[in-house]
Amino acid sequence: MTREALIEEIIVESNKIKIKANSKLYKSYLTEDFYVEYDEKIVLDNLDESILTIPFILNIAPIIWMSGEEYTVNRIDKTLNESLLTLRRVLQGLYPSVQWNGEIKSKIILNNESLNCTNNSIGTGVLFSGGVDSLCTSFRNYDKKQLLISICGNDIDVKNKDGWLKVEKINQDFADNYGHEYSSIKSNFRSFLNNLYLDQVSPSIYNWWAKVQHGMGLIGLTAPLLEVKGITHLYISSTKTVENLVPWGSLPEIDENTKWNNTTITHDGFELNRQDKIREIIDSCNSNNLVKPTFRVCYENPLGDGDNCCRCEKCLRTITGLIIENQRIREYGFNIAEEEAMKLVFKKFNQYKIRLNEDLEYVWSTLQTALKNKNIELYDDKVGNYLSWLQHFNIKEYIKGYKSRTMIIEVIKKTIKSNPRIYNFCKRVKSSVGK
């Protein structure tokens, strides 16, 4: 078993941390050196190495465990060291087909309880993307002074400056409107991993980011920021619900066991489905006489442009949820009329253009459940007609039909590719149509 240093070099430049990992890890697991950058006002000089390395360690630890190798670090926070042992056991339970027997050991285990840098009036941090989940968490804790933390490099690529500027404006406006503070983090924590390789380590882990990395990874990035701010409590919003429980990279047993120093994490909203969360946001705005928030839910562009396209499955699903609750969707950042949006939902389902897996089947079924408690006659006639159709739409039959059509299309594609004459003919036809 390997017993080598996990980290070859750490460079701290005021508000930025760069970490060069052991060179062996770049052969399969890593594509580049890791970095994380905080707002200019965040000065990291007073933080111990055991805190500065937390963002890197929590993003790479599952890879080390999966590799079966042992690596060492110079210093590690005592609470984090204990947390890693627990987190490894959690992953062993979620994905037993992977052994998870690698280890990260430290020469020095440090008790950091005395290292909080400031006393701060903000007692709560919230990982905040501006989507339904994080909006709900913020509103559920409206009485608390919050530091809203957004991360560039998550759904917005770090190179997409224009898209990130849009996101920052939306999130800063939210903080200003509701009396909170805002801070951003920029990191290559997703792109520094070789996801093409990691997505194939096990059939049960077909998406390393979603199934393993994102809970620990996102939380880990906040550690130096929270230490500088003196904040000891962080909320991360649930994406799954207790009713739709599947192995996932962000669950209560993962997030709430991710710890360092005296910081505690709350996995928030696990008891709520997506429609419940939309309802909580609306109710909070109404009961506290608050302005409606802008939703940012669209991941249609892999690089992210900061806007809602109003055409993808996630946009249409969220729009439908708002319409069911009788809301004007433009007030929430969706630049489309209600009737046009519902017409798109109807059209895309009827043309089998919405891909539904078991997870999305559950989400759309919660919309149907919400509709059962609504009087369709109270909606605008044209919108009501589409809602009535959705209420009785057979999702399970749709999924069967979608799978059949997908299989047929794949067979046709393979047949075309296996015959050079047909393949070249199709390419010429496609080229001429494009012109």
Secondary structure, DSSP 4 states (H G I P E B T S, - for coil): --EEESEEEEEEETTEEEEEEPGGGGTTTBSS-EEEEE-TT---TTS-HHHHTHHHHHHHHHHHHHHT-EEEEEEEEHHHHHHHHHHHHHHHHH-TTS----EEEEEEEE--TT------S--EEEE--SSHHHHHHHHHTTTS-EEEEEEETSSS-TT-HHHHHHHHHHHHHHHHHHT-EEEEEEE-TTTTB-HHHHTTSBTTBS-HIIIIIHHHHHHHHTHHHHHHHT--EEEEE-SS-GGG----SS-HHHHTT--BTTBEEEEE-TT--HHHHHHHHHHHHHHTT-PPPPP-----STT--SS--SSSHHHHHHHHHHHHTT--GGGGT--S-HHHHHHHHHHHHHTT-S---HHHHHHHHHHHHHHHTS-GGGS-HHHHHHHHHHHT--HHHHHHHHHHHHHHHHHHHHHHHH-HHHHHHHHHHHHHHH-
